[in-house]
């Protein structure tokens, strides 16, 4: 018998989406037993690790980092190599041709499915009910592993790959970044601790697609103070 009802593992990158997903799921009664952060050689790992560690501390969740050196070895994108991460202006974010190009430049092979399966091993071993991820509708337009179909497909796999009916849930799946920031403000998420930047700069570079999406949403919600705290420029 599963005595760990409503307990969960969260994929915590330290970015906006995973931070708000954590807070939103907690509000709905999910009990987080573990936060997982992955080191696959990405340029922004140190920032991601620091942000995720601080968020896990803030929400009082055990935090574990898992190294996946082999994933870097088979990946040739701008997140893990000397290639520059493409710049994108806020005005270009609704240009689907442009965002498809930037998506291809940062795509990590099978990343989200891999992370979910690793989290599922922990959840299966402990008989937890859920894996929480930060998928959202805005990025699902170009990143297929942020879509509802991806979540549904993963849940079908988990029915037979695990032994305790684990489900992937994405509290933000129907939200764009503007709505996610509104949710963050409602839940008092400590946005000053997040890192959504793809680059290795000290703060948010403001030029990569992830930064541009975050900055636009903050601007739309009048979050000038947070912009000054997070961004280099």
MIFIKOL-621084 format. One record per residue: z negated, x negated, y negated of N, C-alpha, C in turn; residue in three letters; residue number from 1. Coordinates in steps of 0.05 Angstrom, whole numbers, plus 32768, in hexadecimal, padded with zeros to 4 digits. Example, Ala and Ser with C-alpha at 12.3 -4.5 7.8 and 13.67 -1.06 7.14 Angstrom:
% MIFIKOL-621084
   n.zz   n.xx   n.yy   ca.zz   ca.xx   ca.yy   c.zz   c.xx   c.yy     r     k
   7F64   7EF8   8072    7F64    7F0A    805A   7F64   7EF8   8042   ALA     1
   7F72   7EFF   802D    7F71    7EEF    8015   7F63   7EFE   7FFF   SER     2
This chain:
% MIFIKOL-621084
   n.zz   n.xx   n.yy   ca.zz   ca.xx   ca.yy   c.zz   c.xx   c.yy     r     k
   8000   7FEF   8018    8000    8000    8000   8000   7FEF   7FE7   UNK     1
   8011   7FF6   7FD4    8012    7FE6    7FBB   7FFB   7FEF   7FA8   UNK     2
   7FE9   7FDC   7FA3    7FD2    7FE2    7F92   7FD7   7FD7   7F76   UNK     3
   7FEF   7FCD   7F71    7FF6    7FC0    7F57   8008   7FD2   7F46   UNK     4
   8004   7FEB   7F46    8015    7FFE    7F38   8018   7FF8   7F1A   UNK     5
   8031   7FF9   7F10    8037    7FF4    7EF4   8034   7FD7   7EEC   UNK     6
   8031   7FC5   7EFF    802F    7FA8    7EF8   804B   7F9C   7EF8   UNK     7
   804F   7F87   7EE7    806A    7F7E    7EE3   806B   7F60   7EDD   UNK     8
   8083   7F56   7EE0    808B    7F3B    7ED7   809F   7F3F   7EC0   UNK     9
   809D   7F2F   7EAB    80B0    7F30    7E96   80BF   7F16   7E93   UNK    10
   80D9   7F19   7E8E    80EA    7F01    7E87   80E6   7EFD   7E69   UNK    11
   80D8   7EE8   7E62    80D0    7EE4    7E46   80DD   7ECA   7E3B   UNK    12
   80F2   7ECE   7E2C    8100    7EB7    7E1F   80F4   7EAF   7E05   UNK    13
   80E3   7EC0   7DFA    80D8    7EBB    7DE0   80E8   7EC7   7DC9   UNK    14
   80FF   7ED3   7DD0    8110    7EDF    7DBB   8107   7EFB   7DB4   UNK    15
   8115   7F07   7DA1    810F    7F22    7D97   810E   7F36   7DAE   UNK    16
   8123   7F37   7DBE    8125    7F4C    7DD2   810F   7F4B   7DE7   UNK    17
   8109   7F34   7DF1    80F4    7F32    7E06   80D9   7F38   7DFA   UNK    18
   80D4   7F30   7DE1    80BA    7F35    7DD4   80B6   7F53   7DD0   UNK    19
   80CA   7F60   7DC6    80C7    7F7D    7DC0   80C7   7F8D   7DDA   UNK    20
   80D6   7F84   7DEE    80D5    7F91    7E09   80B9   7F8F   7E14   UNK    21
   80AC   7F78   7E11    8090    7F75    7E1B   807E   7F89   7E0D   UNK    22
   807F   7F8B   7DF3    806D    7F9D    7DE4   8073   7FBA   7DEB   UNK    23
   808D   7FC1   7DED    8094    7FDD    7DF2   808B   7FE5   7E0E   UNK    24
   808F   7FD3   7E22    8087    7FDA    7E3D   8068   7FDC   7E3F   UNK    25
   805A   7FCB   7E31    803D    7FCD    7E31   8034   7FE7   7E26   UNK    26
   8041   7FF0   7E10    803B    800A    7E04   803E   8021   7E18   UNK    27
   8051   801E   7E2A    8056    8032    7E3E   8045   802F   7E57   UNK    28
   8032   801D   7E57    801F    801A    7E6D   8026   8005   7E82   UNK    29
   803A   7FF5   7E7D    8041    7FDF    7E8F   802C   7FC9   7E8C   UNK    30
   8022   7FBF   7EA2    800E    7FA9    7EA3   801B   7F8F   7EAB   UNK    31
   801E   7F7D   7E98    802C    7F64    7E9E   8019   7F50   7EAB   UNK    32
   8021   7F46   7EC3    8012    7F33    7ED2   801E   7F16   7ECF   UNK    33
   8037   7F15   7EC6    8044    7EFA    7EC4   805B   7EFC   7EB1   UNK    34
   805E   7EE7   7EA0    8075    7EE3    7E8F   8083   7ECA   7E98   UNK    35
   809E   7ECC   7E9D    80AD    7EB5    7EA7   80C1   7EAC   7E91   UNK    36
   80C1   7E92   7E8C    80D4    7E85    7E7A   80E3   7E70   7E8B   UNK    37
   80FD   7E6E   7E85    810E    7E5C    7E95   8119   7E45   7E85   UNK    38
   8118   7E2D   7E90    8123    7E15    7E85   813B   7E0D   7E95   UNK    39
   8153   7E13   7E8A    816B    7E0B    7E98   817B   7DF7   7E88   UNK    40
   816C   7DE8   7E77    8178    7DD3    7E67   8184   7DDC   7E4D   UNK    41
   817D   7DF4   7E44    8188    7DFF    7E2B   817D   7DF0   7E13   UNK    42
   818E   7DED   7DFF    8187    7DDE    7DE7   816D   7DE9   7DDA   UNK    43
   816A   7E03   7DDB    8154    7E0F    7DCD   813B   7E12   7DDE   UNK    44
   813A   7E04   7DF5    8124    7E09    7E08   8109   7E04   7DFB   UNK    45
   8105   7DEE   7DED    80EB    7DE9    7DE1   80E2   7DFF   7DCF   UNK    46
   80F4   7E0A   7DBF    80ED    7E20    7DAE   80E8   7E3A   7DBE   UNK    47
   80F8   7E3E   7DD2    80F4    7E56    7DE3   80D9   7E55   7DF2   UNK    48
   80D3   7E3D   7DFC    80BA    7E3A    7E0B   80A2   7E3E   7DF8   UNK    49
   80A3   7E32   7DE1    808D    7E35    7DCE   8089   7E52   7DC6   UNK    50
   809F   7E60   7DC1    809E    7E7C    7DB8   8094   7E8E   7DCF   UNK    51
   809E   7E8A   7DE7    8095    7E9A    7DFD   8078   7E95   7E05   UNK    52
   8070   7E7C   7E03    8054    7E75    7E08   8041   7E83   7DF4   UNK    53
   8049   7E83   7DDA    8039    7E8F    7DC6   8038   7EAD   7DC9   UNK    54
   804F   7EB9   7DD1    804F    7ED6    7DD5   803E   7EDE   7DEE   UNK    55
   8040   7ECE   7E03    8030    7ED3    7E1A   8012   7ED1   7E14   UNK    56
   800B   7EBD   7E03    7FEF    7EBB    7DFB   7FE7   7ED2   7DEA   UNK    57
   7FF8   7EDB   7DD7    7FF2    7EF1    7DC6   7FED   7F0B   7DD6   UNK    58
   7FFD   7F0F   7DEA    7FFA    7F27    7DFB   7FE9   7F23   7E14   UNK    59
   7FDD   7F0B   7E16    7FCA    7F05    7E2B   7FD7   7F08   7E47   UNK    60
   7FEE   7EFB   7E4B    7FFC    7EFD    7E64   7FFF   7EE1   7E70   UNK    61
   7FFA   7EDC   7E89    7FFF    7EC2    7E95   801C   7EBA   7E92   UNK    62
   8021   7EA1   7E8C    803C    7E98    7E86   8044   7E81   7E98   UNK    63
   805D   7E82   7EA2    8066    7E6D    7EB4   8083   7E65   7EAC   UNK    64
   8088   7E4B   7EAB    80A3    7E42    7EA6   80B0   7E37   7EC0   UNK    65
   80C8   7E3F   7EC5    80D6    7E36    7EDD   80EF   7E26   7ED5   UNK    66
   80F1   7E0E   7EE0    8107    7DFC    7EDA   811E   7E01   7EEE   UNK    67
   8136   7E03   7EE2    814E    7E07    7EF2   8163   7DF2   7EEA   UNK    68
   815D   7DD9   7EF0    816F    7DC3    7EE8   818B   7DC6   7EF2   UNK    69
   818E   7DD1   7F0A    81A8    7DD4    7F16   81BA   7DE7   7F07   UNK    70
   81AD   7DFA   7EF9    81BD    7E0D    7EEA   81CB   7E00   7ED2   UNK    71
   81BE   7DED   7EC6    81CB    7DDD    7EB1   81E2   7DCD   7EBC   UNK    72
   81DE   7DC2   7ED4    81F2    7DB1    7EE0   820D   7DBF   7EE5   UNK    73
   820C   7DD9   7EE9    8224    7DE8    7EEF   822E   7DF8   7ED7   UNK    74
   8221   7DF4   7EC0    8227    7E03    7EA8   8234   7DF1   7E93   UNK    75
   8249   7DF9   7E87    8257    7DE9    7E74   8259   7DF6   7E58   UNK    76
   8247   7E08   7E52    8248    7E16    7E39   8239   7E07   7E22   UNK    77
   823A   7E13   7E0B    822E    7E06    7DF3   8210   7E08   7DF2   UNK    78
   8204   7E17   7E04    81E7    7E18    7E04   81DA   7DFF   7E11   UNK    79
   81E9   7DF3   7E23    81DD    7DDD    7E33   81EC   7DC2   7E31   UNK    80
   8202   7DC2   7E23    8212    7DA9    7E20   8213   7DA0   7E03   UNK    81
   8222   7D8B   7DFE    8225    7D81    7DE2   8238   7D92   7DD1   UNK    82
   8245   7DA5   7DDE    8256    7DB8    7DCE   8245   7DC7   7DBA   UNK    83
   8250   7DCA   7DA2    8242    7DD9    7D8D   8242   7DF7   7D93   UNK    84
   822B   7E03   7D8F    8229    7E20    7D91   8239   7E2C   7D7A   UNK    85
   824C   7E3E   7D7F    825C    7E49    7D6A   824C   7E57   7D54   UNK    86
   8255   7E52   7D3B    8249    7E61    7D24   8256   7E7C   7D23   UNK    87
   8247   7E8F   7D19    8252    7EAA    7D15   8244   7EB6   7CFD   UNK    88
   8253   7EC1   7CEB    8248    7ECE    7CD3   8240   7EEB   7CDA   UNK    89
   822C   7EF5   7CCC    8223    7F10    7CD0   823A   7F24   7CCE   UNK    90
   824D   7F1F   7CBC    8263    7F31    7CB8   8276   7F32   7CD0   UNK    91
   8274   7F1F   7CE2    8285    7F1E    7CFA   8279   7F2B   7D12   UNK    92
   8260   7F34   7D11    8252    7F3E    7D28   825F   7F57   7D35   UNK    93
   826D   7F66   7D25    827A    7F7F    7D2F   8297   7F7A   7D37   UNK    94
   82A0   7F61   7D36    82BB    7F59    7D3E   82B9   7F52   7D5C   UNK    95
   82C2   7F65   7D6D    82BF    7F61    7D8A   82CD   7F49   7D94   UNK    96
   82E5   7F43   7D89    82F3    7F2B    7D92   82E4   7F11   7D8D   UNK    97
   82D7   7F10   7D75    82C7    7EF9    7D6E   82AE   7EF7   7D80   UNK    98
   82A1   7F0D   7D85    8288    7F0B    7D94   828E   7F07   7DB2   UNK    99
   82A5   7F0E   7DBC    82AC    7F07    7DD7   82B0   7EE9   7DD9   UNK   100
   82BC   7EDD   7DC5    82BF    7EC0    7DC5   82A4   7EB2   7DC5   UNK   101
   8291   7EBB   7DB4    8277    7EAE    7DB3   8267   7EB3   7DCD   UNK   102
   826B   7ECB   7DD9    825E    7ED0    7DF2   8267   7EBC   7E07   UNK   103
   8281   7EB7   7E09    828B    7EA5    7E1D   8281   7E89   7E19   UNK   104
   827C   7E81   7E00    8272    7E66    7DFA   8256   7E61   7E02   UNK   105
   8246   7E77   7E07    822A    7E74    7E0E   8223   7E81   7E29   UNK   106
   8237   7E8A   7E37    8232    7E97    7E51   8227   7E83   7E66   UNK   107
   8211   7E8A   7E72    8205    7E7A    7E87   820A   7E88   7EA2   UNK   108
   8216   7E7B   7EB5    821E    7E89    7ECE   8208   7E98   7EDC   UNK   109
   820B   7EB2   7EDD    81F9    7EC4    7EED   81DC   7EC2   7EE4   UNK   110
   81D7   7EBA   7ECB    81BC    7EB4    7EC2   81A8   7ECB   7EC5   UNK   111
   81AE   7EE2   7EBA    819B    7EF8    7EBA   8195   7F02   7ED7   UNK   112
   81AA   7F03   7EE7    81A6    7F0B    7F03   8194   7EF6   7F12   UNK   113
   8199   7EDD   7F0C    8188    7EC8    7F18   816B   7ECA   7F0F   UNK   114
   8167   7ECE   7EF5    814B    7ED0    7EEB   813D   7EE9   7EF7   UNK   115
   814C   7EFF   7EF9    8140    7F17    7F05   8139   7F12   7F22   UNK   116
   814A   7F05   7F31    8144    7F00    7F4D   812C   7EEE   7F51   UNK   117
   8129   7EDA   7F3F    8111    7EC9    7F40   80F8   7ED9   7F3A   UNK   118
   80FA   7EEA   7F25    80E3    7EFB    7F1E   80DD   7F0E   7F34   UNK   119
   80F2   7F17   7F42    80EE    7F2A    7F59   80DE   7F1D   7F70   UNK   120
   80E2   7F03   7F73    80D3    7EF5    7F88   80B5   7EF5   7F82   UNK   121
   80AE   7EF1   7F68    8092    7EF2    7F60   8088   7F0F   7F63   UNK   122
   8097   7F23   7F5A    808F    7F3E    7F5B   808C   7F48   7F78   UNK   123
   809F   7F40   7F89    809E    7F47    7FA5   8085   7F3C   7FB3   UNK   124
   807F   7F23   7FAD    8068    7F15    7FB9   804E   7F23   7FB1   UNK   125
   804D   7F2D   7F99    8034    7F39    7F8E   8034   7F57   7F8F   UNK   126
   804A   7F63   7F98    804E    7F80    7F99   804B   7F8D   7F7E   UNK   127
   8058   7F80   7F6A    805A    7F8D    7F50   8071   7FA0   7F4F   UNK   128
   8070   7FB2   7F3C    8084    7FC8    7F3B   809D   7FC1   7F2B   UNK   129
   809A   7FB0   7F16    80B0    7FAE    7F02   80B6   7F91   7EFB   UNK   130
   80CF   7F8E   7EF2    80D8    7F76    7EE4   80E3   7F80   7EC9   UNK   131
   80D9   7F75   7EB4    80E1    7F7F    7E99   80F3   7F6A   7E8C   UNK   132
   810A   7F73   7E82    811D    7F61    7E74   8124   7F6D   7E59   UNK   133
   812F   7F5C   7E47    8135    7F63    7E2C   8152   7F6C   7E27   UNK   134
   815F   7F78   7E3A    817B    7F81    7E36   817C   7F96   7E21   UNK   135
   8192   7F97   7E12    8195    7FAA    7DFB   81B2   7FB1   7DF8   UNK   136
   81B7   7FC7   7DEA    81D2    7FD2    7DE8   81E4   7FC1   7DD7   UNK   137
   81DA   7FB3   7DC3    81EB    7FA4    7DB1   81F8   7F8C   7DBF   UNK   138
   81E8   7F7E   7DCE    81F3    7F67    7DDC   8202   7F6F   7DF6   UNK   139
   81FC   7F87   7E00    820B    7F91    7E17   8228   7F95   7E12   UNK   140
   8230   7F96   7DF8    824C    7F9A    7DF1   825D   7F82   7DFB   UNK   141
   8251   7F6A   7DFC    825F    7F53    7E05   8252   7F45   7E1D   UNK   142
   8238   7F47   7E20    822A    7F3B    7E37   8226   7F50   7E4C   UNK   143
   8235   7F4F   7E61    8233    7F63    7E76   8218   7F64   7E84   UNK   144
   8209   7F4E   7E84    81EF    7F4D    7E90   81D9   7F57   7E7D   UNK   145
   81E1   7F65   7E68    81CE    7F74    7E57   81D3   7F92   7E59   UNK   146
   81E4   7F9A   7E6A    81ED    7FB6    7E6C   81DB   7FC7   7E7F   UNK   147
   81DD   7FE1   7E7B    81CF    7FF3    7E8D   81DA   7FF1   7EAA   UNK   148
   81F5   7FED   7EAB    8201    7FEA    7EC6   81F5   7FD2   7ED5   UNK   149
   81F2   7FBC   7EC6    81E6    7FA4    7ED2   81CA   7FAA   7EDD   UNK   150
   81BA   7FB8   7ECD    819F    7FBF    7ED6   81A0   7FD1   7EEE   UNK   151
   81B1   7FE5   7EEE    81B4    7FF7    7F05   81BC   7FE8   7F1E   UNK   152
   81CF   7FD5   7F1B    81D9    7FC6    7F32   81C3   7FB4   7F3D   UNK   153
   81B3   7FA7   7F2B    819D    7F96    7F34   8188   7FA7   7F43   UNK   154
   8183   7FBF   7F39    816F    7FCF    7F47   8179   7FD8   7F62   UNK   155
   8193   7FDC   7F66    819D    7FE2    7F80   8199   7FCA   7F93   UNK   156
   819E   7FB2   7F8A    8199    7F9A    7F9A   817C   7F97   7FA1   UNK   157
   816A   7F9C   7F8E    814D    7F98    7F93   8142   7FAB   7FA7   UNK   158
   8150   7FC1   7FAC    8146    7FD5    7FC0   8145   7FC8   7FDC   UNK   159
   8158   7FB6   7FE1    8159    7FA9    7FFB   8151   7F8C   7FFB   UNK   160
   8151   7F7F   7FE3    814B    7F62    7FE3   812D   7F5E   7FDF   UNK   161
   811E   7F73   7FD9    8101    7F71    7FD7   80F4   7F87   7FE9   UNK   162
   80DA   7F85   7FEB    80CD    7F96    7FFF   80B9   7FA9   7FF2   UNK   163
   80BA   7FAC   7FD7    80A7    7FBE    7FCA   80B2   7FCE   7FB3   UNK   164
   80CC   7FD4   7FB5    80D8    7FE7    7FA2   80D6   7FDE   7F85   UNK   165
   80DC   7FC5   7F80    80DB    7FBA    7F65   80F2   7FC4   7F54   UNK   166
   80ED   7FCA   7F3B    8102    7FD4    7F29   8103   7FC3   7F10   UNK   167
   811C   7FBE   7F07    8120    7FB1    7EED   8120   7FC7   7ED8   UNK   168
   8111   7FC3   7EC3    8112    7FD5    7EAC   8117   7FC6   7E92   UNK   169
   8125   7FD3   7E81    812D    7FC7    7E67   8126   7FDB   7E51   UNK   170
   810F   7FD8   7E45    8106    7FEC    7E31   8118   7FEF   7E19   UNK   171
   8129   7FDB   7E14    813A    7FDC    7DFC   8158   7FE2   7E02   UNK   172
   815D   7FEB   7E1A    8179    7FED    7E23   818A   7FFF   7E12   UNK   173
   817F   8012   7E05    818F    8024    7DF4   818E   801D   7DD6   UNK   174
   8183   8005   7DD0    817F    7FFE    7DB4   8191   7FE7   7DAA   UNK   175
   8199   7FE9   7D91    81A5    7FD2    7D84   8190   7FC1   7D76   UNK   176
   8197   7FAB   7D6A    8183    7F99    7D5E   8174   7FA6   7D47   UNK   177
   8182   7FB6   7D38    8175    7FC4    7D22   815E   7FD5   7D2C   UNK   178
   8163   7FE5   7D41    814F    7FF6    7D4D   8139   7FE5   7D5A   UNK   179
   8140   7FCF   7D65    812C    7FBD    7D72   8118   7FB2   7D5D   UNK   180
   8123   7FAB   7D46    8111    7FA1    7D31   80FF   7FB8   7D28   UNK   181
   8109   7FD0   7D25    80F8    7FE7    7D1E   80E2   7FEA   7D33   UNK   182
   80E9   7FE8   7D4C    80D5    7FEA    7D62   80C1   7FD4   7D60   UNK   183
   80CA   7FBC   7D5A    80B8    7FA5    7D57   80A3   7FAA   7D41   UNK   184
   80AC   7FB5   7D2B    809A    7FBA    7D15   8087   7FD0   7D1C   UNK   185
   8090   7FE5   7D2A    807F    7FFA    7D33   8069   7FF0   7D46   UNK   186
   8070   7FDD   7D57    805D    7FD3    7D6B   804E   7FBA   7D62   UNK   187
   8054   7FB2   7D49    8047    7F9A    7D3D   804B   7F81   7D4E   UNK   188
   8063   7F7D   7D57    806A    7F65    7D66   8069   7F4D   7D53   UNK   189
   805C   7F37   7D5B    805A    7F20    7D4A   8074   7F11   7D47   UNK   190
   8086   7F1B   7D37    80A1    7F10    7D35   80A1   7EF3   7D2B   UNK   191
   808C   7EEB   7D1D    808B    7ECF    7D14   808B   7EBB   7D2B   UNK   192
   8085   7EC4   7D43    8083    7EB3    7D5A   809D   7EB1   7D6B   UNK   193
   80B0   7EC2   7D65    80C8    7EC4    7D77   80DB   7EAD   7D71   UNK   194
   80EC   7EA8   7D85    8103    7E96    7D81   811B   7EA3   7D8E   UNK   195
   8130   7EA9   7D7E    8149    7EB4    7D89   8160   7EA2   7D85   UNK   196
   815B   7E8A   7D7B    8171    7E77    7D74   817B   7E68   7D8C   UNK   197
   8196   7E64   7D8E    81A2    7E55    7DA3   81A0   7E36   7D9F   UNK   198
   819C   7E2E   7D87    819D    7E11    7D80   8181   7E04   7D83   UNK   199
   8181   7DE9   7D82    8169    7DDA    7D85   815B   7DD4   7D6B   UNK   200
   8165   7DDF   7D55    8158    7DDA    7D3B   813C   7DE4   7D3A   UNK   201
   812C   7DDB   7D27    8110    7DE1    7D26   810B   7DFF   7D23   UNK   202
   811A   7E0C   7D11    8118    7E29    7D0E   8131   7E37   7D17   UNK   203
   8134   7E50   7D0F    814D    7E5E    7D15   8164   7E53   7D03   UNK   204
   817A   7E4C   7D10    8190    7E3F    7D01   819D   7E53   7CEE   UNK   205
   819E   7E6C   7CF6    81AB    7E80    7CE5   81C9   7E83   7CE9   UNK   206
   81D5   7E72   7CFA    81F2    7E72    7CFD   81FC   7E79   7D18   UNK   207
   81EC   7E77   7D2D    81F5    7E7F    7D48   81F4   7E9E   7D49   UNK   208
   8202   7EA9   7D5E    8203    7EC6    7D5F   81E8   7ED3   7D62   UNK   209
   81D7   7EC7   7D72    81BC    7ED3    7D76   81AC   7ED4   7D5B   UNK   210
   81AE   7EBE   7D4C    81A1    7EBE    7D32   81AD   7ED3   7D1F   UNK   211
   81C8   7ED5   7D1F    81D5    7EE8    7D0D   81CD   7F04   7D14   UNK   212
   81CB   7F0B   7D2D    81C3    7F26    7D34   81A6   7F2B   7D2C   UNK   213
   8194   7F18   7D30    8178    7F1B    7D28   8176   7F1E   7D0A   UNK   214
   8184   7F0C   7CFB    8182    7F0C    7CDE   818D   7F26   7CD2   UNK   215
   81A3   7F30   7CDD    81AE    7F49    7CD3   819A   7F60   7CD7   UNK   216
   818E   7F61   7CEE    817B    7F77    7CF3   8162   7F75   7CE2   UNK   217
   8159   7F5D   7CDD    8142    7F59    7CCB   8149   7F61   7CAE   UNK   218
   8161   7F5A   7CA5    816A    7F62    7C8B   816C   7F80   7C89   UNK   219
   8176   7F8D   7C9D    8179    7FAA    7C9D   815E   7FB8   7C9B   UNK   220
   8149   7FAB   7CA3    812E    7FB6    7CA3   811C   7FAB   7C8D   UNK   221
   8128   7F9C   7C7B    8119    7F91    7C64   8104   7F7D   7C6B   UNK   222
   8108   7F6E   7C81    80F4    7F5B    7C8A   80F8   7F3F   7C7E   UNK   223
   80F8   7F3E   7C63    80FD    7F25    7C55   80E8   7F0F   7C5C   UNK   224
   80D0   7F17   7C5F    80BB    7F03    7C65   80C0   7EF6   7C80   UNK   225
   80C7   7F06   7C94    80CC    7EFB    7CAE   80E4   7EE9   7CAE   UNK   226
   80F9   7EF1   7C9F    8111    7EE0    7C9D   8109   7EC4   7C92   UNK   227
   80F9   7EC4   7C7D    80F0    7EAA    7C71   80E0   7E99   7C85   UNK   228
   80D0   7EA7   7C96    80C0    7E98    7CA9   80D0   7E8D   7CC0   UNK   229
   80E5   7E9B   7CC8    80F4    7E94    7CE0   810C   7E81   7CDB   UNK   230
   811A   7E86   7CC4    8134    7E78    7CC0   8132   7E60   7CAF   UNK   231
   8143   7E4C   7CB5    8142    7E33    7CA7   814D   7E35   7C8B   UNK   232
   8160   7E47   7C87    816D    7E49    7C6D   8160   7E5D   7C5B   UNK   233
